[in-house]
Amino acid sequence: GGIHLWCKINKDFNEIQLLEESIKRGVIYVPGSTMGSEKGFVRFTFAREKEKLINEGIKRFADALNSLY
């Protein structure tokens, strides 16, 4: 809640690889395991981003995730 959005990724993925691929695409997030959550969660912070760029960030993250498969 608040300025963060927690998402559950339903596919098995390597947290480090996904973070690296996301950074290449200009998206930075917090792997859930660093916050003590179960495997498969990511946490996005959106409070400092312009609203019109959030959809672009989601697309870039999806591209990073899809690049792993």
KARA-V717687 format. One record per residue. SS is DSSP state (H for helix, E for strand, L for the rest). PHI is phi in degrees with one decimal (* if undefined). Layout:
[[SS,PHI] [SS,PHI]]
//
This chain:
[[L,*] [L,68.4] [L,-94.1] [E,-119.1] [E,-128.9] [E,-91.3] [E,-128.6] [E,-100.5] [L,-93.8] [L,-81.9] [L,-97.3] [L,-73.5] [L,-149.6] [L,-88.5] [H,-58.2] [H,-67.8] [H,-61.4] [H,-64.4] [H,-62.3] [H,-61.5] [H,-65.3] [H,-66.8] [H,-61.5] [H,-55.9] [L,-98.1] [L,85.5] [L,-118.1] [L,-120.4] [L,-144.9] [E,-107.9] [E,-60.1] [H,-56.8] [H,-63.1] [H,-72.3] [H,-106.0] [L,84.9] [L,-84.9] [L,-66.8] [L,-61.3] [L,100.4] [E,-104.8] [E,-130.9] [E,-123.4] [E,-103.1] [E,-110.6] [L,-123.5] [L,-67.5] [L,-95.9] [L,-96.5] [L,-69.0] [H,-54.2] [H,-67.6] [H,-94.5] [H,-64.2] [H,-60.8] [H,-63.7] [H,-63.7] [H,-63.0] [H,-61.4] [H,-63.7] [H,-63.2] [H,-60.2] [H,-62.2] [H,-63.2] [H,-62.5] [H,-65.7] [H,-68.4] [L,-80.8] [L,-115.9]]
//
